Amino acid sequence: MVDGMRSRWGRLVWVLAGLLALTGCTQPEADGAEPPTVTQSPQETVEPTSDAPGDDGSDAGNEDPPVPQEVEAPERPAAMDEETVDGAIAAAKYFMELYPYIYATGDLEEWDALSDEGCGFCVNVAEQVEALYSAGGYATGVATEIYAEYGGGPYSDDVYIVDLGVRFEESVFVANDGVRTEYDAEDRPEFSLSLAWQTDGWVVLGVDAGAEA
């Protein structure tokens, strides 16, 4: 299993997860070797778009802007209370279920509780949510679907690795002036998280988004 994880790490490329131009964070190497030095390239910035009036001079071309969604917080799974592979998988899935919730609500309490301060993905997502909502904006869409899961560990330094297949749906960021920035759906079949069990439970140490399908 360790050889298989080593092969996986050799193939993984640090890229953007779904919607965000983020700085990658280095995941611990599963076999105890030094992790590779990698740099994540930012995704092309999507320019804000707005609808133009119809050619006949009417407002037919102006669509109503999306409105904030009412989204319930995901249920915290009981399996997260266990320091097992199943517990690590449950924590990783819960973390990604929080992703659309924090963008829909701006509530970062659970996200921050699960994020290690050294996880670049975790910190950058939180910063973008804070910036969006502190400026009076909000997001719609951003739904995620988890369609595959695999976990292993503990490896070096008691780190667990969880691979998920994650599909990010279309989303729209709406600024306080009504200007919208739209993002296409993305499929990340090798979305990988490294986690560790600490005194208060699981924390996410790093995220590797994998290549887009």
Helices and strands as residue ranges (DSSP letters): H 2-11, G 78-81, H 85-105, H 109-114, H 120-134, E 138-141, E 144-152, G 156-158, E 159-168, E 171-174, E 180-183, E 186-198, E 201-208
